[in-house]
Amino acid sequence: MRDVTKTKPSHYAPQRAAASAPVIDVPTTAEGMKLAKEVGEASNLSTEAKAKLIRSIVDYEATHGQCSLTFSRKLRKAIRPASS
């Protein structure tokens, strides 16, 4: 018997469809924009931390459609300054 599962040239070509998809850098839902604004106004966070939190909002929206109440609470908890 001969294995013929990978005999087409298309199996060896790299996938290019993912590279042409537009990259979204800002939240698109109302709740996501509200959370991103709160992150931007947080004075206790570094620029890198703010960028990471905003990216997590965008990623969450991409997978779930909109920000849930649980996600919003989790993000707001990350924004709050640590108490002494």
N, C-alpha and C positions, 0 to 999 in steps of 0.2 A: 504494500500500500504506500501511496505517496501523499505527503502532507501538502495540500494545496491552499491552505488558509491564508498565506501571505505571499501570493504570487503577483498581485497587482502592483503597478508602480505607485499608486496612490497610498499604499501602506507605508511606503518609505519616504514620501514627501512630508515636510513639516507642515503643521497646521498654521494657517495664516489668518483665519477668521477672527481669532481672539485679539489680534493686534489692531484690527480695524475698528473695534468697538470703542465708542467714545468713553472717556474717563470722566466720571462725575466726582467733583471735589466738594460740593456743597449739598447739604440736605435738601430734599425736595418737598417733604410734607410740612404742614404747619407746625406740628409738634417737634419735628426734627429741627426746623429753623429756630424755634423757641429755645430748644436745648442748646443749639450751637451759639445762640446769642448769650445765654447764661455762661457757657464755657468761655466765650470771648471776653466777657466782663469780669471773670474771676481773676482777681489780682494776685492770688496766692500761687498760681500755676505758672510754670515756665512755658515758653513758646512751643517747645517740643511736646510737652504734656497736653497743651491745648490742641495742637495739631493731631495728636494721637487720639484724643477724645472725639474730636470732630470726625476723624476718619472712622472711628468705631460707630458713630451715628450713621454715617453714609453706608457703611457695610451692613449694619442692622437693617436699614431701610431697604437695601438691595435684596436681602434674603427674606425679610418678613413683610415688606410692603409699607408698614408704618411702625412708629415707635410705640411699644406697649407701656402700660403703666409701670410694670415691674422694671423694664429697662430704664425708664425715665427716673425712677427712684434710685436705681443703682448708679446712674450717671450723676445725679445730683449729690449723692453721698460721696462720690469721688471728687466732686468739685469743692465740697465743704472743707474749710481749713481744719487741720488737726487741732483738737483742744488739748490744752496742757493739763 
